[in-house]
């Protein structure tokens, strides 16, 4: 979820990372010679000099990127050789990059020859200094996004998920229910937080990221879900820990452990003049064992960074 509609911010971005809780990751930190700020995945077998992928990050020059897998169902089931997590890393690691040289699927492919070999993805990226943002996907499509800063303009809001039905001007009928809910909630978030302090806005962002639509979790969003229909991931913004049904990977790329759900949340705020960034990651769970000790209302860890652009 992202918007440019708040009068005090160039960009507000909210990102949930739905994954297997046991997947090994590193919490948000500065890396790549302190040029990139992001969490990142750890390989099962570490190799010296190995580059790890990330799902959401920003660099010191104001380039940002967030990637999601794209769930296409039976129409495309071929396993690809390249990790989608490399796309944010490839983009963010370039110094003094001109966004106009990257702002489409074909241009991105000119910089990275592994694009067509990458697992299916929806990829949001942009430049907060130049105030330009795009979405590309593994179907080869490019979308202009966040072209407006007007609160009443549909183009000032953007919501993407693992679903394929993305439209720049409206939420299509075939979009997942969580996308429709997130779009309406994002507009409410902006309207309800005009003139309020930054800590209140950050709290509202995490509340939105933690909104649950599952029966029994509306009032108690931390309720542990056992062997539920995996399609519930299409309807709820926050996904509580789901015990994976036997033989079902819940749409993830690498099944790991027993539980799947929203394991971490990221909120990124960019000041209106694009000179300051605030990046916060709340790590709710980092293992299957965490599900009985932590929750979305009592996360395991929080990492917070503020820096000048």
N, C-alpha and C positions, 0 to 999 in steps of 0.2 A: 504494500500500500504506500502510495506517495502522493504528495500534493504540494502545489505552489500557491495555494489560495490564502494562506494565513498572511496577514499584512506585515508581520514581524520576521518572516522567514522566507528565504529563497526556496528552501525545500524542507519538508518533513517526510522522513521515510520510516516505515515500520515493517519489520521483516520477521516472520516466524520460520524457524528451521525445524521442519517435521522430518524426523529420521529415526532409525533404530537407536535406542538409548545407549547401547553397548558399543556403538561405533566410536573408535578412538579419534579424538579431536584435541586441538590446542586452543585454549581460550584466546580471546582477542589480545593482540600485542602488536608492537611495532616490529617489523621484520623487513627483509630485503634491504639491508643497510639503512634501517629506520625510515624507509620511504613509503611502505605500505602499512596501513593499520587494518587488521582483520583477524578473525579466527581462521583456522585452517584444519583440514583433515590430516590425520596421520596414517601412513601406510601400515598395513599389517606387518610388513617386513621392511624396516628402515634401511635405506642405502645412503652412503655418504654422498652429499651433493644432490640428493633427490629433491625435485621441486614438488611441493604439495599444493593441492587445490584449495580454494576457498569458496564460500557461498555468498559472502557479502563483505564489502570493504571499501576503503577510500584511500587515496594517496595524498601526499603533501602538496600536490599541484591541483587538487580539487577534482580529480577524476574519481568516479564512483561506479560500483558495479554490484549487482545482485542477480544470482542465477537460481533457477528452479528446474527440476526435471519436468518433462512434458509427457503426460500420460495419454498415449494414442490408442491403447487397447490392441486389438488383434490386427489392425491394419498395418502396423509396423512393429514387428517383434524382434528384428535383427539386433543383436548385441553389438555395440560399436566399440572400437579399440581405444578411443581417447576419453579421458575423464572430462565431464562437463565442468568440473571445478577448476580446470585449467584456464577456461575462458576469462573469468575475472582476473586471474593472476597474469595472464598474457597482456591484458589491457592495462591493468594497474601498474605493471612493472616498467612500462615505457616512460622514460623521462622526456619532458618537453614535447609530448605528443600533441599533434594538432587534431582535435576531435573531428574535424571535417574529413580527415583521412581515414576515419574509422566508422563513420556514421551510417553504415548500411551493412547488410549481410555480405555483399560482394566485396566491399572495401575491407571489412574485417578479415575476410578470407585472404586478401592480399598480404596481410601481416602474419597470418597463421594458417599454414597449409593443412592443419589437422581439423579444420572446422567441419568438414563433411564427414569426418570419421568420429565425431564427438557424439556421445549419447544424446538422445532427444532432450531438448531444452527450450525454455523461455528465458530470455536474458535481457535485463534492464540495465542500461549503462548511460553515463553522461558526463558532463563537465559543468560543475557548479559555478565556475568563473565565467565561462561563455554562456551559461544558462541554456544549454542544449541537451536533450535527452532522447534516447531511442529505445525501442524494443526490437530485438531480432529473435527468430526461432529456428529450430532445426529443419523446418519446412522451407527455409530460404526466404521467409517474409521479413520485411522491415516496416516498423510502424513509427510514425512521429507521435510523441507523447509529451504531455505537460507543456503545451505551447502557450497556455494562458495562465495568468495570475489572478483572474477574476473569480470570486467565490461562487458566482452563479453560473460559471462557464464549465461545461462538462470536461473540457480539455485541460482544466486545472487540477483534475484528479486522475489517478491511475491505480488500477488494481489488477494484478495478474496472479495466476495460480498455476497448478500443474495441468489445468485443462487447456484445450486447444482453441476454444472459442473466445478469441480476443477481438475487441473492436475499439477503435480510438474515440468514437463519439458517443457511445452508449454501451450499456451492458446487455448483450444479446440474450434472448430467451433461453438458449441452450447452455448458457454459462452456469457453472456450479453455484449452488445456493450460497456458499460462503463468499463468493465474489460479489453477488448482489447485496448481501448483508454488509460486507466490508465497504462497498461503495457508498451506501447510505450512511453508515456509521462514520466514515471518514469525513463526509460533509458536515455531519453533526459535531464531530470533534472540532473542526475549524470554527464553526459558528458559536460553539459553547466556550471557546477558549480565547476569544478576542480580548486583548488588554490584560490578560492574566500573566503571572510570572512564569519563568521557564520551568521551574520545578513542578508547577501545577500542570503545565502542558506535557511534560515528560510523563508524569503520572497518568494523565489521560491517554497518552499513546500506549502505555503498557496495559492499561485497562482494556483498550480496544483489542490489542494483541491477545488478550486473555479471555475474550468473549467466547462463551461456549453455547452451542445450540443443541447439545445432546440431551435427551430426556434424563432427568435426574442429576444433571450437572449445571443447570441454569443457576440455582441458588448455591450449589456446592460444586464449583468447577474442578475440584481436586479429586472427585470420586474416581476410583480406579475402575476402568472398564475391562471386563473379562470376555474374551472371545466374542466380540460384537461384529456386526456386518462391517467389513472394511470400507464399504462405500460411504460410511459416515464421515470419512476424511474430506468428502466433497461438500459437506454441509456446514461444518463448524470451523470457525476461525482458529480457536485454540483446540488442539486435539489432545485429550488426556491420554495417559498411557494405555495403549491397546495391546492386549496379548495376541500375538500373531497366530491366526488359524493355521493349522498344519498345511504346509505346501503353498501358502500365500505370502508373497513378499510385500503386499500392501503398496505396490507400485514403486518401491525403493529400488535402487540400483544394486546394492549389496546387502542382502539380509544378514543381520548380525545380532544375535541374542534373541530374547523372547518378546521384548516390548518395543512398540513403535508409538511415537507421538511427538508433540511439540517439545523439543529438548532445550531450545534456547530461543531468545527473542532479542532483536536488535532495534534500537531507536537511534536515528541519525537526524540531527538538526543542523541546518546551515543558516547562518544569519542573513538578513535581507541584503546586506552589502557583500555577501560572500567572502567575508574575511575571517569568520570563526566557525569551527566545526565542533559539535559535541556528539560523541559516539559512545553508546552504552550497550553492552551485551549483558543480559541476564541469563545465566546458565541455570536452568531448572533441574535438569538431570544429566548425568554423564555416565550412567551405568544402570543396569537392571535393578541393582540393589537399592538405588536411590529412590525408587518409587514409593517406598514406605517411610522415608525419612524427610523428603522434600516435596514441594508442591509449587504450583504457579503463584500462589500467594505467599509462599515461603521458599524462594529459590535457593539453590545451593551456593551460588556465587554471583557477584556482579562486578563487571569491569567497566570503568568509566574513564574517558579521555576527552580532554578539551585542548584544542590547538589552533594556531593562527594559520590561515591560508595565504 
